[in-house]
């Protein structure tokens, strides 16, 4: 069955090839030399049917016809050449290309570095008790803003107050002993002066005075120590900032040295001023060192999820570069008076390092790349001319041009892909629009 099918396919192919050769002898001649002439001879036997088919023209006759009539289109193949000629004529009379123009600006352009930073508090203090006592009173709510020295909590201090009174009583007693010893010294001095007393008694009296003075000093030191301990029972804020959750309430027992949550009264985070920490590439280290404390440099921080930036300054550059990342840690300081920055928050940073003066810039869309480097189309008298340029850097969607432009040139910012050197253009934006965009 397979052999029979193959035989039928071969017969059909032969028939189709023969019919094709008969119907289009010129095409058959191009594929198989000599086939056109054989097809023409066969068509002569078909009579009127063969005369109705397209006539066969030998290759030599076609070449002669082309040489004799170059302006005429040979039968069966003139459409392609005529089309090419018509396209060439249209290219010579090409209409002006529609473009959008702008002006090369000359002026001051800031040197900007964009980064992402993390808000970091300048100080975080964990409040713990230095004595074992019962909490008597909590004076601040959770999340309150506190000032340095503000009262946070009171502990039960009755025991230490009693010890202070006891030490004060001992001080009074020892002062009384000192008074008695002082009087004894005076009396023995008079007796010794009249040879009525012994010098040993005078020396013993003086010893009693010295001992009483020492006891008084000890009592005073003890009282001072107890008063210091008494201050531990009144817990105050060591720094200004925002307090977190107060972990203990009135009536709880708080212990010194307890590292659990029960041993921590609260945590205070300083939020004004506040830091934003970020990493800068080492290639910009010199720029950052110059900008630290410099005039004209600043940092705008925009918290993620917010559109309002906060302005600060570069405050600190780390003393080493991380060899793994090639970056250096930088801190920017913000006054943060309205608490817009929150510790741990991510921020988008715009760091203005300095202001570069009197430079030429063009929109990024105006710059084209060629085999010989970058260029722009400068429009003069309605004609676009190629102007090679050199780009120093790109800033905020604009290329800073170091060579090739002086400023004020009219340049193409849209439609440059359809242009060539010397092409005529038609501006789609009015002249005053370009001027407004340049201002």
Backbone torsions as a table, in degrees:
resi	resn	phi	psi	omega
1	UNK	NA	-37.4	-179.3
2	UNK	-68.0	-39.4	179.5
3	UNK	-66.1	-39.2	179.1
4	UNK	-63.9	-42.0	179.5
5	UNK	-64.2	-40.6	178.9
6	UNK	-63.6	-36.8	179.3
7	UNK	-66.1	-43.6	178.5
8	UNK	-63.2	-40.9	178.6
9	UNK	-61.9	-38.6	178.5
10	UNK	-65.5	-41.0	179.1
11	UNK	-63.3	-45.0	-179.8
12	UNK	-61.5	-41.2	179.8
13	UNK	-62.6	-41.0	179.9
14	UNK	-65.1	-42.7	-179.5
15	UNK	-62.9	-45.3	-179.4
16	UNK	-63.2	-41.5	179.6
17	UNK	-64.3	-41.5	178.9
18	UNK	-64.9	-43.7	179.8
19	UNK	-62.8	-39.1	179.0
20	UNK	-64.2	-43.7	-179.8
21	UNK	-63.1	-38.1	-179.6
22	UNK	-70.1	-42.2	-176.6
23	UNK	-73.6	-37.6	-178.4
24	UNK	-128.6	77.3	-177.3
25	UNK	-65.1	-31.9	-179.9
26	UNK	-64.1	-42.8	178.5
27	UNK	-66.5	-40.7	179.2
28	UNK	-63.1	-34.9	179.3
29	UNK	-65.4	-38.3	179.8
30	UNK	-68.8	-32.2	-178.7
31	UNK	-81.3	-49.3	-179.3
32	UNK	-126.4	106.1	-179.5
33	UNK	-56.5	133.3	-179.5
34	UNK	95.4	-17.7	-179.0
35	UNK	-69.7	-31.8	-179.5
36	UNK	-65.4	-42.7	-179.3
37	UNK	-66.1	-41.6	178.2
38	UNK	-64.1	-38.6	178.5
39	UNK	-66.2	-38.6	178.5
40	UNK	-65.1	-39.0	178.6
41	UNK	-64.9	-39.1	179.3
42	UNK	-66.3	-36.7	-177.9
43	UNK	-67.1	-24.8	179.4
44	UNK	-65.9	-23.6	178.3
45	UNK	-84.0	-8.1	-178.0
46	UNK	-86.5	-11.1	176.5
47	UNK	73.3	-134.4	-177.8
48	UNK	-59.4	-31.5	-179.8
49	UNK	-65.8	-43.8	179.2
50	UNK	-67.8	-30.6	178.6
51	UNK	-71.1	-23.5	179.3
52	UNK	-77.5	-15.9	179.9
53	UNK	-81.4	159.8	179.2
54	UNK	-57.4	140.6	-177.8
55	UNK	-73.3	148.2	177.0
56	UNK	-88.1	136.1	178.7
57	UNK	-126.5	123.5	-177.8
58	UNK	-68.7	157.4	179.8
59	UNK	-58.9	-39.3	179.7
60	UNK	-62.9	-41.3	179.3
61	UNK	-65.3	-36.1	179.6
62	UNK	-67.9	-39.7	179.0
63	UNK	-64.2	-42.1	-179.7
64	UNK	-64.1	-38.5	-179.2
65	UNK	-66.3	-38.9	178.6
66	UNK	-65.9	-41.7	-179.8
67	UNK	-66.6	-36.3	-179.4
68	UNK	-75.1	-35.9	-176.9
69	UNK	-129.2	74.7	-177.9
70	UNK	-66.1	-26.2	-177.8
71	UNK	-83.0	-16.1	-179.6
72	UNK	-91.8	152.8	178.6
73	UNK	-89.6	120.3	176.8
74	UNK	-60.9	149.7	-177.7
75	UNK	-62.5	133.1	174.5
76	UNK	85.1	-8.6	-178.5
77	UNK	-146.2	14.5	-178.1
78	UNK	-81.3	-17.1	-175.5
79	UNK	-63.2	-39.8	-176.9
80	UNK	-66.7	-48.2	-178.9
81	UNK	-66.2	-41.5	178.7
82	UNK	-61.6	-39.4	178.0
83	UNK	-62.2	-40.9	179.9
84	UNK	-64.5	-40.8	179.9
85	UNK	-64.2	-39.4	179.6
86	UNK	-66.5	-35.4	177.4
87	UNK	-67.4	-38.8	177.7
88	UNK	-62.4	-38.5	179.0
89	UNK	-67.4	-36.9	178.4
90	UNK	-67.0	-36.1	178.2
91	UNK	-65.4	-34.8	180.0
92	UNK	-68.5	-29.3	-179.4
93	UNK	-110.6	40.3	-175.5
94	UNK	-64.8	135.2	-179.7
95	UNK	-73.2	162.9	179.2
96	UNK	-60.3	140.2	-179.7
97	UNK	-82.8	132.2	177.4
98	UNK	-74.9	128.1	-178.5
99	UNK	-139.1	167.8	173.0
100	UNK	-113.0	132.9	-175.2
101	UNK	-108.6	156.5	172.0
102	UNK	-147.1	178.9	-176.8
103	UNK	-119.0	137.5	174.5
104	UNK	-68.3	122.0	-176.8
105	UNK	-88.4	149.7	172.6
106	UNK	-129.6	124.2	-178.2
107	UNK	172.8	-163.4	-178.0
108	UNK	-86.3	135.6	178.8
109	UNK	-131.1	126.9	179.7
110	UNK	-73.4	150.1	172.6
111	UNK	-92.6	113.1	-169.4
112	UNK	-119.4	141.1	172.3
113	UNK	-124.9	126.9	178.3
114	UNK	-97.9	140.6	-178.9
115	UNK	-153.0	172.1	174.4
116	UNK	-119.6	128.4	-176.9
117	UNK	-126.6	169.7	179.4
118	UNK	-119.2	131.9	179.0
119	UNK	-71.4	133.5	-177.1
120	UNK	-135.7	130.5	178.9
121	UNK	-69.5	144.7	177.5
122	UNK	-70.6	-29.1	179.6
123	UNK	-150.1	138.7	174.5
124	UNK	-130.4	120.6	-176.4
125	UNK	-121.1	126.3	175.3
126	UNK	-93.2	122.8	-176.4
127	UNK	-89.4	118.5	177.0
128	UNK	-130.1	157.1	178.1
129	UNK	-80.9	144.5	177.6
130	UNK	-99.4	0.4	178.8
131	UNK	-138.6	161.1	173.3
132	UNK	-87.7	120.3	-178.2
133	UNK	-163.7	169.6	175.7
134	UNK	-93.4	137.5	179.0
135	UNK	-72.0	124.3	-177.6
136	UNK	-96.0	-36.8	-175.4
137	UNK	-158.2	138.7	172.5
138	UNK	-108.9	125.8	-172.2
139	UNK	-105.5	1.9	179.0
140	UNK	-133.5	145.7	175.3
141	UNK	-85.1	170.3	176.3
142	UNK	-63.3	136.4	175.5
143	UNK	77.2	11.9	-177.4
144	UNK	-75.1	150.6	173.2
145	UNK	-88.9	123.5	-174.8
146	UNK	-120.0	156.9	175.8
147	UNK	-104.7	156.3	178.3
148	UNK	-59.8	129.9	-179.4
149	UNK	91.2	-5.7	-179.1
150	UNK	-71.3	141.5	-178.9
151	UNK	-69.5	129.3	178.9
152	UNK	-106.7	-44.4	-176.5
153	UNK	-157.2	157.6	176.0
154	UNK	-122.2	139.0	177.1
155	UNK	-110.0	160.9	179.5
156	UNK	-69.5	112.8	-174.1
157	UNK	-114.3	18.1	-175.4
158	UNK	-64.6	-34.7	-178.5
159	UNK	-67.9	-45.6	-178.8
160	UNK	-69.4	-30.3	176.7
161	UNK	-66.8	-36.4	176.7
162	UNK	-66.9	-39.3	177.1
163	UNK	-63.6	-35.8	177.9
164	UNK	-65.5	-42.6	178.8
165	UNK	-63.5	-37.5	177.9
166	UNK	-65.1	-41.7	178.2
167	UNK	-66.7	-35.0	178.0
168	UNK	-67.9	-37.5	177.2
169	UNK	-65.3	-41.1	177.1
170	UNK	-62.1	-36.9	178.8
171	UNK	-64.3	-41.8	179.1
172	UNK	-63.4	-42.0	179.7
173	UNK	-62.2	-46.0	-178.0
174	UNK	-68.1	-29.8	175.0
175	UNK	-69.5	-34.9	175.9
176	UNK	-65.5	-40.5	176.8
177	UNK	-63.0	-38.0	178.9
178	UNK	-64.4	-40.6	179.2
179	UNK	-62.9	-43.6	178.8
180	UNK	-63.3	-42.9	179.7
181	UNK	-65.6	-35.3	179.3
182	UNK	-66.1	-41.0	178.8
183	UNK	-66.0	-37.0	178.2
184	UNK	-63.5	-40.1	179.1
185	UNK	-61.8	-44.7	-179.7
186	UNK	-62.7	-41.8	-178.0
187	UNK	-67.4	-43.2	-179.8
188	UNK	-68.9	-30.0	176.9
189	UNK	-64.7	-38.8	178.7
190	UNK	-67.8	-40.6	-179.8
191	UNK	-66.5	-41.0	179.4
192	UNK	-66.3	-36.2	179.6
193	UNK	-65.2	-28.2	179.7
194	UNK	-100.5	9.4	180.0
195	UNK	60.6	30.7	179.4
196	UNK	-104.7	-5.6	-178.6
197	UNK	-137.6	167.5	-178.3
198	UNK	-96.9	153.4	178.8
199	UNK	-69.9	-25.9	179.2
200	UNK	-63.8	-41.4	179.1
201	UNK	-64.2	-37.9	178.3
202	UNK	-65.7	-42.1	179.4
203	UNK	-64.9	-39.2	178.6
204	UNK	-64.4	-36.4	178.3
205	UNK	-66.2	-42.2	177.4
206	UNK	-64.3	-35.9	176.4
207	UNK	-63.3	-39.8	177.5
208	UNK	-62.8	-35.8	177.7
209	UNK	-65.0	-45.6	-179.6
210	UNK	-63.8	-40.8	179.4
211	UNK	-65.0	-38.9	178.6
212	UNK	-65.5	-40.2	177.2
213	UNK	-62.1	-40.4	178.8
214	UNK	-65.5	-41.1	178.5
215	UNK	-63.5	-38.4	178.4
216	UNK	-64.1	-43.8	178.2
217	UNK	-61.5	-39.5	178.1
218	UNK	-64.6	-42.1	178.2
219	UNK	-63.8	-42.2	179.3
220	UNK	-63.2	-40.5	178.2
221	UNK	-65.6	-40.0	179.7
222	UNK	-64.8	-41.7	178.5
223	UNK	-63.0	-42.3	178.8
224	UNK	-62.6	-41.4	178.5
225	UNK	-63.8	-42.6	179.8
226	UNK	-66.7	-34.3	177.7
227	UNK	-68.2	-36.2	175.1
228	UNK	-62.8	-43.7	177.8
229	UNK	-64.0	-34.3	178.2
230	UNK	-63.0	-33.8	179.3
231	UNK	-65.4	-23.1	178.2
232	UNK	-68.0	-20.1	-178.2
233	UNK	-84.0	-6.3	173.1
234	UNK	-117.8	107.4	-173.4
235	UNK	-93.8	123.1	-179.5
236	UNK	-120.5	159.9	-178.9
237	UNK	-73.5	124.0	179.3
238	UNK	-77.3	-23.6	179.6
239	UNK	-137.2	165.1	173.2
240	UNK	-86.0	143.2	179.6
241	UNK	165.9	-163.4	-179.8
242	UNK	-108.1	128.3	-178.8
243	UNK	-85.6	147.1	178.6
244	UNK	-90.0	-145.3	-179.8
245	UNK	-74.7	131.4	175.1
246	UNK	-82.4	115.6	-171.1
247	UNK	-83.3	-17.4	-179.0
248	UNK	-122.6	154.9	179.7
249	UNK	-123.3	170.6	179.4
250	UNK	-59.4	131.9	-178.7
251	UNK	102.9	-19.4	177.6
252	UNK	-72.8	151.5	174.4
253	UNK	-94.2	125.9	178.6
254	UNK	-115.3	138.5	-173.9
255	UNK	-122.6	144.4	176.5
256	UNK	-71.7	140.2	178.1
257	UNK	81.2	3.3	178.7
258	UNK	-81.5	115.0	-177.8
259	UNK	-90.5	2.0	176.5
260	UNK	-82.1	176.7	-179.7
261	UNK	-62.1	-30.1	180.0
262	UNK	-69.4	-17.9	178.8
263	UNK	-92.3	-2.9	-179.8
264	UNK	-108.8	122.1	178.4
265	UNK	-71.6	-52.7	180.0
266	UNK	-171.1	175.6	177.0
267	UNK	-124.7	133.7	178.4
268	UNK	-109.4	130.0	179.1
269	UNK	-116.1	125.0	178.5
270	UNK	-79.0	123.9	-176.9
271	UNK	-115.3	-10.1	178.7
272	UNK	-137.0	111.3	-5.7
273	UNK	-74.8	177.4	-175.8
274	UNK	-144.1	157.4	-179.9
275	UNK	-103.9	152.9	163.6
276	UNK	-124.2	120.5	-175.3
277	UNK	-102.1	134.3	178.4
278	UNK	-149.6	173.1	-179.0
279	UNK	-111.4	137.8	177.8
280	UNK	-118.3	140.9	178.8
281	UNK	-66.2	147.6	-175.6
282	UNK	-65.3	-21.5	177.9
283	UNK	-66.5	-20.5	179.0
284	UNK	-101.1	11.8	-176.7
285	UNK	-60.1	-44.4	-180.0
286	UNK	-62.2	-41.6	178.9
287	UNK	-62.3	-41.1	-179.2
288	UNK	-69.3	-38.6	179.1
289	UNK	-64.9	-38.0	177.6
290	UNK	-68.8	-35.8	-176.8
291	UNK	-76.0	-21.6	-178.5
292	UNK	-64.3	113.5	-179.0
293	UNK	76.3	3.2	-178.0
294	UNK	-82.5	158.1	178.4
295	UNK	-80.3	135.2	178.6
296	UNK	95.4	-11.3	177.6
297	UNK	-97.7	142.2	178.7
298	UNK	-159.7	170.6	-179.3
299	UNK	-130.5	127.9	173.6
300	UNK	-106.8	121.8	179.4
301	UNK	-111.6	125.4	177.4
302	UNK	-115.9	109.4	179.2
303	UNK	-59.8	141.2	178.6
304	UNK	-64.0	128.2	-174.1
305	UNK	98.4	-4.9	178.8
306	UNK	-122.3	157.8	178.3
307	UNK	-113.9	-2.8	-177.6
308	UNK	-99.5	115.5	179.7
309	UNK	-79.7	156.0	175.8
310	UNK	-116.9	132.8	-175.1
311	UNK	-98.2	136.9	176.9
312	UNK	-144.3	-157.9	-177.1
313	UNK	-141.8	158.8	175.2
314	UNK	-74.2	123.2	-174.5
315	UNK	-110.0	-28.2	-171.0
316	UNK	-157.2	139.4	173.1
317	UNK	-123.0	131.0	-178.1
318	UNK	-62.7	157.1	-174.7
319	UNK	-88.0	0.1	178.1
320	UNK	-139.1	154.8	175.5
321	UNK	-101.4	134.0	178.7
322	UNK	-70.7	112.7	-177.6
323	UNK	-67.4	-21.9	-179.1
324	UNK	-74.0	-35.3	-176.9
325	UNK	-111.4	-15.4	-177.8
326	UNK	69.8	28.2	-179.4
327	UNK	-125.1	163.3	177.9
328	UNK	-125.1	141.1	-179.2
329	UNK	-78.0	136.3	-178.8
330	UNK	-130.8	142.9	175.5
331	UNK	-116.4	133.7	171.8
332	UNK	-111.3	139.1	-176.5
333	UNK	-107.6	137.1	-179.6
334	UNK	-129.6	141.8	178.7
335	UNK	-67.6	-37.2	173.4
336	UNK	53.6	45.1	-177.3
337	UNK	-68.1	-28.5	-179.6
338	UNK	-97.7	11.7	177.9
339	UNK	55.7	36.7	178.1
340	UNK	-75.1	-28.1	176.7
341	UNK	-96.0	136.8	-175.4
342	UNK	-124.3	134.9	-178.9
343	UNK	-54.1	133.5	-178.8
344	UNK	88.3	-4.8	-176.8
345	UNK	-78.5	146.5	174.4
346	UNK	-90.2	139.6	-178.2
347	UNK	-133.7	145.2	169.4
348	UNK	-89.5	125.4	-173.2
349	UNK	-109.9	139.7	171.2
350	UNK	-121.7	106.1	-175.7
351	UNK	-101.3	113.6	175.9
352	UNK	-92.2	108.9	-175.3
353	UNK	-81.9	-40.2	178.2
354	UNK	-164.4	173.6	-179.6
355	UNK	-113.2	112.6	179.7
356	UNK	-83.6	123.4	-170.8
357	UNK	-97.8	146.5	171.1
358	UNK	54.2	60.6	177.1
359	UNK	-121.8	159.0	-180.0
360	UNK	-101.4	135.6	179.2
361	UNK	-138.0	150.2	177.7
362	UNK	-132.8	155.7	175.1
363	UNK	-59.8	146.8	-178.7
364	UNK	-60.5	-30.8	-179.1
365	UNK	-70.9	-16.1	-179.7
366	UNK	-81.0	-22.8	-176.0
367	UNK	-80.9	127.9	177.7
368	UNK	-114.6	153.2	-179.8
369	UNK	-110.6	129.5	177.6
370	UNK	-127.5	-176.5	-179.6
371	UNK	-65.0	-29.3	-177.7
372	UNK	-99.3	10.3	178.7
373	UNK	118.3	-164.3	-177.0
374	UNK	-80.9	151.3	177.2
375	UNK	-155.3	165.1	173.6
376	UNK	-132.3	161.3	174.4
377	UNK	-96.1	116.0	176.4
378	UNK	-98.5	128.4	-176.6
379	UNK	-94.6	123.5	177.0
380	UNK	-131.6	118.1	178.6
381	UNK	55.7	41.3	176.4
382	UNK	77.1	10.6	-179.7
383	UNK	-122.1	135.8	179.4
384	UNK	-88.5	126.6	178.6
385	UNK	-118.1	139.1	178.4
386	UNK	-74.9	130.0	178.5
387	UNK	-126.5	108.6	176.9
388	UNK	-64.1	140.9	179.1
389	UNK	-137.9	164.7	173.5
390	UNK	-121.2	134.7	-176.5
391	UNK	-103.5	127.8	176.4
392	UNK	-84.8	-46.7	179.7
393	UNK	-164.8	170.7	177.5
394	UNK	-115.9	132.7	-176.4
395	UNK	-139.7	119.0	175.4
396	UNK	52.7	46.0	176.6
397	UNK	78.1	13.0	179.3
398	UNK	-130.0	141.9	177.2
399	UNK	-92.5	130.9	176.5
400	UNK	-86.4	116.5	-174.5
401	UNK	-93.0	123.3	178.4
402	UNK	-95.3	-26.1	178.8
403	UNK	-145.1	145.7	173.2
404	UNK	112.5	-27.7	-180.0
405	UNK	-131.7	149.8	179.1
406	UNK	-111.5	-8.5	-178.2
407	UNK	102.7	140.0	179.8
408	UNK	94.0	-10.1	179.2
409	UNK	-69.2	145.7	174.2
410	UNK	-86.2	121.6	-174.0
411	UNK	-125.7	156.8	179.6
412	UNK	-87.7	127.3	178.8
413	UNK	-112.1	-18.5	176.1
414	UNK	-141.1	138.3	179.7
415	UNK	93.8	11.6	-177.1
416	UNK	-70.2	-24.5	-177.6
417	UNK	-67.2	-22.1	-179.8
418	UNK	-92.8	5.7	-174.6
419	UNK	-104.4	159.9	168.9
420	UNK	-138.1	167.3	-177.8
421	UNK	-61.1	124.3	179.5
422	UNK	90.6	2.4	-179.4
423	UNK	-71.6	143.8	175.8
424	UNK	-79.6	145.2	-176.7
425	UNK	-128.5	160.8	174.0
426	UNK	-133.3	116.7	-176.2
427	UNK	-72.3	128.5	177.5
428	UNK	-82.9	-20.6	176.9
429	UNK	-105.4	139.5	179.9
430	UNK	-61.9	164.6	-178.4
431	UNK	-63.1	-36.5	-179.0
432	UNK	-70.4	-23.8	176.7
433	UNK	-66.6	-45.3	177.4
434	UNK	-61.6	-37.5	179.6
435	UNK	-66.9	-39.6	178.6
436	UNK	-65.6	-39.4	179.5
437	UNK	-68.5	-27.6	178.5
438	UNK	-79.1	-23.7	-177.0
439	UNK	-78.4	NA	NA
